[in-house]
Amino acid sequence: MDPKAEKTVSDLLRETAVEVLPATFVLLGLSHQNWVRILENPELSPNAESPFLVFRDGREVTLLLEEIDYQRIQHLVRDAKIERGFRLVTLNLELHWNVVGYLARVTEILAASGIPVGALSAFSRDHLLIKQDDLGTALRVLGEHVKELC
């Protein structure tokens, strides 16, 4: 059994480094047709060195891009749902899929301070989308529970 699975959520938080990427991100909700138009133009692909997310379900395509990448495609996605001004916060602790309650506790801490978040789970780490205006408060309240803020 993984030793981290035996630790409490509080123990895991005390091992977590919170990292904030310097870029600002844009979240888009696209129609499938808009997504196809973007795919047909490879020059509009996100910078391969930057974090990005694509999630397609039966209703829409969700795209998370750095602001600079969004500027290249904005002319193609005028009817998209758009939320701007996000910062990407990484909870830098490798977690296994048998850990229960870690992300729930993080979002509970932020919710207690009135901070809305979007949660993204990668294979081994969780990430949060937090509006720039809320970032300072978010880091202050998380800083009381984590190993370090980077």
Secondary structure, 3 states (H helix, E strand, C coil): CCHHHHCCHHHHHHCCEEEECCCCEEEEEECHHHHHHHHCCHHHCCCCCCCCEEEECCCCEEEEEEHHHHHHHHHHCCCCEEEEEEEEEEEECCCCCCCCCHHHHHHHHHHHCCCCCEEEECCCCEEEEEEHHHHHHHHHHHHCCCCEEC
